[in-house]
Amino acid sequence: MTVERFSGLWIGESMRPDAGPALVWRVRQSGASIFIYPRLESDQHDTGYFSGSVSGDGNSFTLNNVPPDRGVARSIDDDHFFVAGFDDTGAPPHDVVFSRPGVPELTAR
């Protein structure tokens, strides 16, 4: 596993039962900095921009300008990470699990 473990394309699925289209994140990691270009699966172009910082151990990152209770991503393994409470559509907020394209999604329990 390289130091820039989060770089690449990621597909995010909300754990909300009635979730809409998947999230697609194009991630570029440069050392301790991370840059995310998100879009919905149904969109053709990126719809915004997030930046953040990777933790010292490289197993998580924090998104800038996102409330701390829903702006921390944690690695599950080399091909999955999750952001607790990131989907704040409705109440309560739901986690979003990200997988690399072509890698089966995790089953939430």
LINZIWO-V780053 format. One record per residue. OMEGA is omega in whole degrees, 0 to 359 (* if undefined). Layout:
# LINZIWO-V780053
omega->OMEGA
omega->OMEGA
This chain:
# LINZIWO-V780053
omega->180
omega->178
omega->182
omega->188
omega->184
omega->181
omega->176
omega->181
omega->181
omega->177
omega->183
omega->177
omega->176
omega->177
omega->175
omega->184
omega->182
omega->184
omega->178
omega->182
omega->178
omega->173
omega->175
omega->179
omega->170
omega->188
omega->173
omega->178
omega->177
omega->184
omega->182
omega->179
omega->179
omega->181
omega->186
omega->178
omega->187
omega->169
omega->171
omega->179
omega->183
omega->180
omega->179
omega->186
omega->176
omega->184
omega->180
omega->185
omega->172
omega->169
omega->180
omega->180
omega->181
omega->179
omega->180
omega->180
omega->177
omega->183
omega->178
omega->172
omega->180
omega->179
omega->175
omega->174
omega->174
omega->180
omega->185
omega->180
omega->176
omega->183
omega->179
omega->178
omega->180
omega->179
omega->174
omega->175
omega->184
omega->186
omega->182
omega->168
omega->178
omega->175
omega->183
omega->175
omega->185
omega->179
omega->182
omega->175
omega->183
omega->181
omega->354
omega->176
omega->180
omega->177
omega->173
omega->179
omega->181
omega->178
omega->172
omega->179
omega->179
omega->178
omega->181
omega->177
omega->175
omega->175
omega->181
omega->178
omega->*
